[in-house]
């Protein structure tokens, strides 16, 4: 169950009220509480919301009841969830997704498509056990399908392109970041770029000692699509990790 509130200073007060009534706080954000209580129905959550509203003076909405929800842990502290990095399926089938790769503007389409396909399968799960069963079978199959596409070359530049917005003029970059390499490669071809413009590039050989060989702007694929055969599979596997149970 997710309660959505307004006002940072009322969050602890709402938490105390919920815990006194036997609810377990499983996650908290600046303006939200995720609660659980065995056999609690929507009417029970609504009564709690009404009491919190009356006590704090701020409106509390019951956004929905989740069938399951996953809070993605911190890589440095696996037992701690990362704020605003979670996904779950509500009882009405609606998905709520925050903070994972598919939500990032620089996420390659192949990675986003894989996560969307897996979530579309997992939304059918009615509980944690069904979630795990679907992930172990169909979820794993989806990952393997996308890895096979990379191995077989069954991809296009648009599947692999990484887009980013320039923060500087190309010549102002002093470090060989991927965006800087792509921007400077285009500038060397006479393409005029300015801060704020979007560019898209392909990862070609991220371990190369020669910066210009690490990435290639999609406008410079005259010799055909060449992409890093290790880095893109790694990105897919990393994007699969948030689905795994902890």
C-alpha positions in Angstrom: 0.0 0.0 0.0 1.2 3.5 -0.9 0.1 6.6 1.0 1.1 9.8 -0.7 1.5 12.9 1.5 2.5 16.5 1.2 5.1 18.0 3.6 8.4 16.6 4.7 7.9 17.5 8.3 4.8 15.3 8.6 6.3 12.1 7.4 7.6 10.9 10.8 4.3 11.8 12.4 2.4 9.7 9.8 4.9 6.9 10.3 4.3 6.8 14.1 0.5 6.8 13.6 0.8 3.8 11.2 3.1 1.8 13.4 0.9 2.3 16.5 -1.9 0.6 14.5 0.2 -2.4 13.6 1.3 -1.3 10.1 4.8 -2.1 9.0 6.6 0.7 7.1 8.5 -1.0 4.3 9.7 2.1 2.6 9.5 5.9 2.9 10.3 8.8 0.6 10.0 12.5 1.2 6.3 12.5 0.5 5.3 8.9 0.6 4.9 5.9 2.9 4.7 2.3 1.8 2.9 0.2 4.4 1.9 -3.4 4.9 -0.4 -5.1 7.4 -1.6 -8.7 7.2 -5.1 -9.0 5.8 -5.6 -5.2 5.7 -8.1 -4.1 3.0 -8.4 -0.9 1.2 -11.0 0.4 3.7 -8.5 -0.2 6.5 -5.8 1.8 4.7 -8.4 4.6 4.0 -9.3 4.8 7.7 -5.6 5.1 8.5 -5.2 7.8 5.8 -8.2 9.7 7.3 -6.7 9.6 10.8 -3.3 10.8 9.5 -5.0 13.6 7.7 -6.9 14.6 10.8 -3.8 14.5 13.0 -1.4 16.3 10.6 -3.8 18.6 8.9 -2.5 17.6 5.5 -4.3 15.6 2.9 -3.2 12.0 2.6 -4.2 10.0 -0.5 -4.3 6.2 -0.8 -2.7 5.8 -4.2 -3.2 2.1 -4.5 -2.6 -1.4 -3.2 0.3 -3.3 -4.7 0.3 -7.0 -5.5 4.0 -6.8 -5.3 6.7 -4.2 -5.2 10.5 -4.2 -5.5 12.7 -1.6 -3.9 16.1 -1.7 -5.7 18.9 -1.8 -3.1 22.0 0.3 -3.1 25.0 -1.5 -4.6 27.2 -0.4 -1.7 24.7 -1.3 0.9 22.5 -4.1 -0.4 20.1 -4.1 2.6 19.2 -0.4 2.0 16.8 0.6 -0.8 17.7 3.6 -3.0 15.2 6.4 -2.8 13.0 6.7 -5.9 14.3 3.5 -7.4 11.6 0.9 -7.3 8.9 -0.8 -9.4 5.7 -2.6 -8.7 2.3 -3.8 -9.9 -0.9 -2.6 -8.3 -4.1 -4.7 -7.9 -5.6 -3.0 -11.0 -2.6 -4.1 -13.1 -1.1 -0.6 -13.3 2.7 -0.5 -13.2 4.7 2.1 -11.3 8.3 2.3 -12.3 10.9 4.8 -10.9 14.6 5.1 -11.2 15.6 2.0 -13.2 17.4 2.1 -16.5 14.4 2.4 -18.8 13.5 5.7 -17.1 16.8 7.3 -17.9 17.0 9.5 -20.9 20.4 8.0 -22.0 19.2 4.4 -21.9 19.7 2.5 -25.1 16.5 1.3 -26.6 17.5 -2.3 -26.5 17.9 -2.1 -22.7 14.7 -0.2 -22.2 12.8 -2.6 -24.4 14.1 -5.6 -22.4 13.0 -4.1 -19.1 9.6 -3.2 -20.5 9.0 -6.7 -21.8 10.0 -8.2 -18.5 7.8 -5.9 -16.5 4.9 -6.7 -18.8 5.3 -10.4 -17.9 5.9 -9.7 -14.2 2.8 -7.6 -13.9 0.8 -10.8 -14.3 2.1 -12.0 -10.9 -0.3 -11.9 -8.0 2.3 -12.2 -5.3 6.0 -12.6 -4.5 6.0 -16.4 -5.3 4.4 -15.9 -8.7 6.7 -13.0 -9.4 9.7 -15.3 -8.7 8.3 -18.1 -10.8 7.7 -15.8 -13.8 11.2 -14.2 -13.5 12.9 -17.6 -13.3 11.3 -18.7 -16.5 9.9 -16.1 -18.9 12.1 -13.3 -17.4 15.3 -15.2 -18.0 14.1 -16.2 -21.5 13.6 -12.5 -22.4 17.2 -11.6 -21.2 18.6 -14.5 -23.3 16.6 -13.4 -26.3 18.1 -9.9 -26.2 21.6 -11.2 -25.6 21.1 -13.5 -28.7 20.1 -10.5 -30.8 23.4 -8.9 -30.0 25.4 -12.0 -30.7 23.6 -12.5 -34.0 23.8 -8.9 -35.1 20.0 -8.6 -35.2 20.1 -5.0 -34.1 20.0 -1.5 -35.6 21.8 1.7 -34.7 18.6 3.0 -33.1 18.5 0.0 -30.8 22.0 0.8 -29.4 22.2 4.6 -29.6 22.9 6.4 -26.4 21.6 10.0 -26.4 22.8 12.8 -24.2 22.7 16.6 -24.0 25.9 18.5 -24.3 26.8 20.6 -21.2 29.6 22.4 -23.0 31.0 23.4 -26.3 32.9 20.4 -27.8 36.3 22.1 -27.4 35.6 22.9 -23.8 35.6 19.2 -22.7 38.9 18.4 -21.0 38.2 14.7 -20.1 37.5 12.0 -22.6 34.0 11.2 -21.6 31.9 9.3 -24.1 29.8 12.4 -24.8 32.9 14.5 -25.2 34.5 12.0 -27.6 31.3 11.9 -29.7 30.9 15.7 -29.7 34.5 16.3 -30.7 34.3 13.7 -33.4 31.4 15.5 -34.9 33.1 18.9 -34.5 36.1 17.5 -36.4 33.7 16.6 -39.3 32.5 20.2 -39.4 29.3 19.7 -37.4 28.6 22.8 -35.4 27.4 21.9 -31.9 26.5 24.1 -28.9 25.7 23.4 -25.2 22.2 22.0 -24.8 22.1 20.1 -28.1 21.4 16.4 -28.1 23.8 13.9 -29.7 23.5 10.1 -30.1 26.4 7.7 -30.3 27.2 4.0 -30.4 29.6 2.2 -28.1 32.2 0.7 -30.4 35.2 -0.3 -28.3 35.0 1.1 -24.8 38.3 -0.4 -23.7 40.3 1.1 -26.6 43.3 3.1 -25.7 42.4 5.5 -28.6 39.5 7.7 -27.4 38.0 8.2 -30.9 37.6 4.4 -31.2 35.5 4.0 -28.0 32.3 5.6 -29.4 31.0 6.7 -32.7 28.3 9.2 -33.4 25.4 7.6 -35.4 26.0 10.2 -38.1 29.4 8.6 -38.7 28.4 5.0 -39.4 29.3 5.1 -43.1 31.1 1.8 -42.9 28.2 0.0 -41.3 27.1 -0.7 -37.7 30.0 -1.8 -35.4 29.3 -2.1 -31.7 31.0 -3.3 -28.6 30.3 -7.0 -28.2 31.1 -7.0 -24.5 29.7 -3.7 -23.3 26.1 -4.0 -24.6 25.6 -7.5 -23.1 27.0 -6.2 -19.8 24.4 -3.3 -19.9 21.6 -5.9 -20.5 22.7 -8.0 -17.6 23.0 -4.9 -15.3 19.5 -3.9 -16.3 18.3 -7.4 -15.4 19.7 -7.2 -11.9 17.0 -5.0 -10.4 14.5 -7.7 -11.0 16.4 -10.3 -8.9 15.2 -10.9 -5.3 17.4 -9.8 -2.4 
